[in-house]
Amino acid sequence: MADEIRMPSGIGGLVRYFDDIKSKVTMSPEFVLVLLVAVVIVEYALHNFI
C-alpha cells in the first residue's frame, strides 16, 4: 500500500474571517439600489435621446 500523505495540523484549509473591521463608509442597500436605478435611467436616456 502507498503511504498516506498527512498535512500539518496548522494548515488544514481553515480560514478565519474577522468581523471587527468596520468601514468608514457605509451605505444602506436601499441607497445602492436607488443609485443603480438612477444610473440605468441616465444611461438609457443618453443612449436613446442624445
DSSP file (Angstrom, degrees, kcal/mol; ACC not computed):
  #  RESIDUE AA STRUCTURE BP1 BP2  ACC     N-H-->O    O-->H-N    N-H-->O    O-->H-N    TCO  KAPPA ALPHA  PHI   PSI    X-CA   Y-CA   Z-CA
    1    1 A M              0   0    0      0, 0.0     2,-0.2     0, 0.0     3,-0.0   0.000 360.0 360.0 360.0 152.2    0.0    0.0    0.0
    2    2 A A        -     0   0    0      1,-0.1     2,-0.2     0, 0.0     0, 0.0  -0.504 360.0-104.5 -79.4 149.1    1.1    3.6   -0.6
    3    3 A D        -     0   0    0     -2,-0.2     2,-0.3     1,-0.1    -1,-0.1  -0.481  36.2-116.5 -71.7 142.4    2.0    5.8    2.3
    4    4 A E        -     0   0    0     -2,-0.2     2,-0.6    -3,-0.0    -1,-0.1  -0.588  19.6-134.3 -80.3 141.2   -0.6    8.3    3.3
    5    5 A I        -     0   0    0     -2,-0.3     2,-0.4     0, 0.0    -1,-0.0  -0.856  24.0-165.7 -95.9 124.7    0.3   12.0    3.0
    6    6 A R        -     0   0    0     -2,-0.6     3,-0.1     0, 0.0    -2,-0.0  -0.910  11.8-136.8-114.8 138.2   -0.7   14.0    6.0
    7    7 A M        -     0   0    0     -2,-0.4     5,-0.1     1,-0.1     0, 0.0  -0.587  35.0 -95.1 -86.1 151.7   -0.9   17.7    6.3
    8    8 A P    >   -     0   0    0      0, 0.0     3,-1.5     0, 0.0    -1,-0.1  -0.340  36.6-116.1 -61.0 150.2    0.5   19.6    9.3
    9    9 A S  T 3  S+     0   0    0      1,-0.3     3,-0.4     2,-0.1    -2,-0.1   0.739 111.5  58.0 -65.8 -22.2   -2.3   20.3   11.8
   10   10 A G  T 3  S+     0   0    0      1,-0.2     2,-0.3     2,-0.1    -1,-0.3   0.622 102.3  54.7 -81.8 -12.9   -2.0   24.0   11.4
   11   11 A I    <   +     0   0    0     -3,-1.5    -1,-0.2     1,-0.1    -2,-0.1  -0.493  61.5 135.3-119.6  60.5   -2.7   24.0    7.7
   12   12 A G  S    S-     0   0    0     -3,-0.4    -1,-0.1    -2,-0.3     3,-0.1   0.222  82.9 -94.4 -94.2  15.5   -6.0   22.2    7.5
   13   13 A G  S    S+     0   0    0      1,-0.3     2,-0.4    -3,-0.1    -2,-0.1   0.632  76.4 148.6  83.6  14.3   -7.6   24.6    5.0
   14   14 A L        -     0   0    0     -4,-0.1     2,-0.4     2,-0.0    -1,-0.3  -0.672  28.2-165.3 -86.5 136.1   -9.2   26.7    7.7
   15   15 A V        -     0   0    0     -2,-0.4     2,-0.5    -3,-0.1     0, 0.0  -0.976   5.3-153.7-121.2 132.4   -9.8   30.4    7.0
   16   16 A R        -     0   0    0     -2,-0.4     2,-0.4     2,-0.0    -2,-0.0  -0.915   6.4-163.4-108.6 129.2  -10.6   32.8    9.8
   17   17 A Y        -     0   0    0     -2,-0.5     2,-0.5     2,-0.0    -2,-0.0  -0.925  10.5-144.3-110.6 135.0  -12.5   36.0    8.9
   18   18 A F        -     0   0    0     -2,-0.4     3,-0.5     1,-0.1    -2,-0.0  -0.874  13.1-172.7-104.2 125.7  -12.6   38.9   11.4
   19   19 A D        +     0   0    0     -2,-0.5    -1,-0.1     1,-0.2    -2,-0.0   0.351  69.1  87.9 -94.8   4.4  -15.7   40.9   11.6
   20   20 A D        +     0   0    0      2,-0.1     2,-0.7     0, 0.0    -1,-0.2   0.546  64.5  94.5 -83.4  -4.2  -14.3   43.5   13.9
   21   21 A I        -     0   0    0     -3,-0.5     2,-0.4     0, 0.0    -3,-0.0  -0.788  60.5-168.5 -88.7 118.4  -13.0   45.7   11.0
   22   22 A K        -     0   0    0     -2,-0.7     2,-0.2     4,-0.0     4,-0.1  -0.864  17.7-124.9-109.7 141.5  -15.6   48.3   10.2
   23   23 A S        -     0   0    0     -2,-0.4     3,-0.0     1,-0.1     0, 0.0  -0.538   7.6-140.2 -79.8 147.8  -15.6   50.5    7.1
   24   24 A K  S    S+     0   0    0     -2,-0.2     2,-0.6     1,-0.1    -1,-0.1   0.740  92.2  62.8 -77.7 -22.8  -15.7   54.3    7.5
   25   25 A V        +     0   0    0      2,-0.0     2,-0.4    -3,-0.0    -1,-0.1  -0.914  68.1 176.2-106.3 118.8  -18.1   54.5    4.5
   26   26 A T        -     0   0    0     -2,-0.6     2,-0.4    -4,-0.1    -4,-0.0  -0.975   5.9-177.8-124.7 138.9  -21.4   52.8    5.0
   27   27 A M        -     0   0    0     -2,-0.4    -2,-0.0     4,-0.0     0, 0.0  -0.989  25.6-122.4-132.5 141.7  -24.4   52.7    2.6
   28   28 A S     >  -     0   0    0     -2,-0.4     4,-1.8     1,-0.1     3,-0.2  -0.471  25.4-117.8 -77.7 154.8  -27.7   51.2    3.0
   29   29 A P  H  > S+     0   0    0      0, 0.0     4,-2.2     0, 0.0     5,-0.1   0.838 115.2  57.9 -61.1 -32.0  -28.9   48.6    0.5
   30   30 A E  H  > S+     0   0    0      2,-0.2     4,-2.5     1,-0.2     5,-0.2   0.905 104.9  50.1 -64.8 -40.8  -31.8   50.9   -0.4
   31   31 A F  H  > S+     0   0    0     -3,-0.2     4,-2.5     1,-0.2    -1,-0.2   0.906 110.7  49.2 -63.8 -41.8  -29.4   53.7   -1.4
   32   32 A V  H  X S+     0   0    0     -4,-1.8     4,-2.3     2,-0.2    -1,-0.2   0.900 111.5  49.5 -64.5 -40.7  -27.3   51.4   -3.6
   33   33 A L  H  X S+     0   0    0     -4,-2.2     4,-2.3     2,-0.2    -2,-0.2   0.922 112.0  47.1 -64.7 -44.8  -30.5   50.2   -5.3
   34   34 A V  H  X S+     0   0    0     -4,-2.5     4,-2.3     1,-0.2    -2,-0.2   0.900 112.4  50.7 -63.9 -40.8  -31.7   53.7   -6.0
   35   35 A L  H  X S+     0   0    0     -4,-2.5     4,-2.2     2,-0.2    -2,-0.2   0.898 110.1  50.1 -63.4 -40.7  -28.3   54.8   -7.2
   36   36 A L  H  X S+     0   0    0     -4,-2.3     4,-2.2     2,-0.2    -2,-0.2   0.916 111.0  48.1 -63.9 -43.9  -28.2   51.8   -9.6
   37   37 A V  H  X S+     0   0    0     -4,-2.3     4,-2.3     1,-0.2    -2,-0.2   0.893 110.8  52.0 -64.5 -39.5  -31.7   52.6  -11.0
   38   38 A A  H  X S+     0   0    0     -4,-2.3     4,-2.4     2,-0.2    -1,-0.2   0.901 109.6  48.9 -64.1 -40.8  -30.7   56.2  -11.5
   39   39 A V  H  X S+     0   0    0     -4,-2.2     4,-2.5     2,-0.2    -2,-0.2   0.901 111.0  50.2 -65.9 -40.3  -27.5   55.2  -13.4
   40   40 A V  H  X S+     0   0    0     -4,-2.2     4,-2.4     2,-0.2    -2,-0.2   0.914 111.7  48.1 -64.4 -42.2  -29.5   52.8  -15.6
   41   41 A I  H  X S+     0   0    0     -4,-2.3     4,-2.5     2,-0.2    -2,-0.2   0.917 112.7  47.9 -65.0 -43.6  -32.1   55.6  -16.4
   42   42 A V  H  X S+     0   0    0     -4,-2.4     4,-2.6     2,-0.2     5,-0.2   0.920 113.1  48.0 -64.3 -43.1  -29.4   58.1  -17.2
   43   43 A E  H  X S+     0   0    0     -4,-2.5     4,-2.2     2,-0.2    -2,-0.2   0.905 111.7  50.0 -65.0 -40.1  -27.6   55.7  -19.4
   44   44 A Y  H  X S+     0   0    0     -4,-2.4     4,-2.2     2,-0.2     5,-0.3   0.925 112.2  48.0 -61.5 -44.9  -30.8   54.7  -21.2
   45   45 A A  H  X S+     0   0    0     -4,-2.5     4,-2.5     1,-0.2     5,-0.5   0.910 112.9  47.7 -64.4 -42.6  -31.7   58.4  -21.8
   46   46 A L  H  X S+     0   0    0     -4,-2.6     4,-0.7     1,-0.2    -1,-0.2   0.871 113.8  47.8 -67.2 -34.7  -28.2   59.2  -23.1
   47   47 A H  H  < S+     0   0    0     -4,-2.2    -2,-0.2    -5,-0.2    -1,-0.2   0.873 123.5  29.4 -73.6 -36.5  -28.2   56.2  -25.4
   48   48 A N  H  < S+     0   0    0     -4,-2.2    -2,-0.2    -5,-0.2    -3,-0.2   0.744 126.8  34.3 -99.3 -24.6  -31.7   56.8  -26.9
   49   49 A F  H  <        0   0    0     -4,-2.5    -3,-0.2    -5,-0.3    -2,-0.1   0.573 360.0 360.0-112.4 -10.6  -32.3   60.6  -26.8
   50   50 A I     <        0   0    0     -4,-0.7    -3,-0.1    -5,-0.5    -4,-0.1   0.395 360.0 360.0-119.1 360.0  -28.8   62.1  -27.4
